[in-house]
Amino acid sequence: MGEEKQLTEIESLRIISEMILKAKNEFYETGVSALLWGSVVSFCGLYSFIADKYSLPYINEVWYLTFLAIIPQIIILIIEGRKHKVKQHLDGVGAAWIAIAITMIGMTMFLNIVPHTYAGIFKERHLELILHNSQTGTSEIITPFLFKASTLYFLVYAFPTLITGIGRCFNPMKYGALICYLCFVVSCFSSHSTDFLLQAIAAISCWLVPGLILHNRYRKAKKANV
């Protein structure tokens, strides 16, 4: 009778352990979102850096790919949401990623709209900003409101990465955020052209590498649970 009771307790513990493992695997991060944004932003940064060096076209337009990336991101969220059988409340990490999407859209709008606004104001007031080369004697009109906002993007990249890394106890994202902050410091003393390369480095460190690690862990966990 005692052995039968012991077996029953062991069997109960085994069932509970399997349920916990199953629940853990269901909520395991796939890393797909990190892979998506890491790939897109690092590509845009590398292309812009090369385009600036070799005078290639679409140096700024390539960043519109980040807008297109929002579409698959929404699809990913819908698919992953349907996979979860238990309804989850929006936590601080999810809110942080929503905040970064809104912030990046707002900053992109800022960079594209404000210069044109100032150009219109200058034109109405019959004002021009002229860059004169005293050595060659040549002059050219420059766009008003020259502001190196690319430096601020590193702060935007870093804050959700750091929150995710701390909140999920995931060191690769903590290190990625640290690298991103270092890129911010370097960007404060570098040219706009160098910022493109730094943005690629930041995206690879913050999202691409952690995303690969997360996705690899997810595949192993899913395989082990089969």
Protein Blocks (a to p, Z undefined) as FASTA:
>chain_A
ZZmmmmmmmmmmmmmmmmmmmmmmmmpcehlmmmmmmmmmmmmmmmmmmmmmnopghklm
mmmmmmmmmmmmmmmmmmmmmmpmbdcdddfklmmmmmmmmmmmmmmmmmmmmmmmmmmm
mmmnopacddddfknopacdddehiacfklmmmmmmmmmmmmmmmmnopaklmmmmmmmm
mmmmmmmmmcfklmmmmmmmmmmmmmmmmmmmmmmmmmmmmmmmZZ
